[in-house]
């Protein structure tokens, strides 16, 4: 286990996910003595990767949202701000935009790309009576742009606001499905500011992916941080934060070593961070823990998906009359989810991934998966059963006469994540991918020198996570000196 080189720092960052790395870079740019502490041996948090049978598999990444190409649209865009504030170049991420995606429902389908006009025309085609309301909704979202990223915005129900503009329940559910699956910690709903962030991120700016997957982004961030002289300690978690006189006075590491810092930024999550503080009860904020966790199946193919007639980048599917976004009673709810083909991006130079990949994500019950001991016959059997059931349900939404049989013929290897995987990579209680139901927009805790960044600060997606780290570093540590 690595240990910090110094006993005192200007800032300690808990967690080497996207937000923690971005906060570290930002502080190192201003020559702060900073260390990032990470309990695991890999950076990235939820958006990490692992090796199995010689293959590299992304964890969490279907797409980077907020993509904008170079040009007039890029001015002031979130991704542009990330590059500017972290002193990175566009080529450092090697982003390729999507072919096009789809929201699929029984009897209805909406295509969308990185051009918002495509979604607008699809709504006019499929829901002609709703197009005026849809346009007014889009205007309301754009008008709320400043509110959505403000640190003092009061929460409102996105479903309630959506209902003021869209009367067709199916269209409302269809528009919510991608936004919820890509960022809502609430069951059945999401906060209006987060709805606005995700609407802009998915529908106006859109999807992109590095050719090498998430490790390209992680490599760019860790390399920049190292070049700036930032210190990073892997396999070095925080056991306890000792509190006195309204602040964190000592940071106790796994293994017992104690260090101190003027300021601490934690990306561990709201409840997880509060539980580290020795002035808080062990069950603090139990009601705030998120209930939403997921499973994901991975199939590696001997053909590119487009050769099998599967050209969509991402399909958000629902095979019920209404969307049910909540923890299921069974181990998995296969009625809705996300199908992703990482091959279906416009990679430069005619590059193609060496194998086809098809990933399917759906909601899962954390408690029921955790009741199955890992690496047991029961756990393996349930994974096998739900792998088959989820793929059978999802592949109804792929073109072709028998897409499931096609998939089986061309599959080379498979794997499956469960909520146990989420817990391992993120440390989020109950495997809650999007963290707490309560977001802390200003990042403040009850302690004067302890702040939150990342998922529970409330900015969403990989781009949002990096912006969260940047913003919290600027506001709470750099102050006026961090404005550029």
Secondary structure, DSSP 4 states (H G I P E B T S, - for coil): ----S-SEEEEEEE--BHHHHHHHHHHHHTT--EEEEESSSSSBTTSEEEEETTEEEEES-S-B-S---SSGGGTT-HHHHHHHHHT--GGGT-EEEBS-EEEEETTEEEEE-SSHHHHHHHHHHH-GGGHHHHHHHHHHHHHTHHHHH-TTPPP-BHHHHHHTT---HHHHHHHHHHHHHTT--SSS--BHHHHHHHIIIIIII--EEETTTHHHHHHHHHHHHHHTT-EEEET--EEEEEEETTEEEEEEETTS-EEEEEEEEE-S-HHHHHTTBTTS-TTTTGGGS---EEEEEEEEESS-GGGGT---SEEEEE-SSS---S--SSSEEEEEEEEE-TT-B--GGG---SSEEEEEEEEE-HHHHHTSPTTSHHHHHHHHHHHHHHHHHHGGGSSSS-HHHHHHHHEEEEEEE-HHHHHHHH--GGG-TT--SS--TT-B-SSTTEEE-STTTT--HHHHHHHHHHHHHIIIIIGGGG--
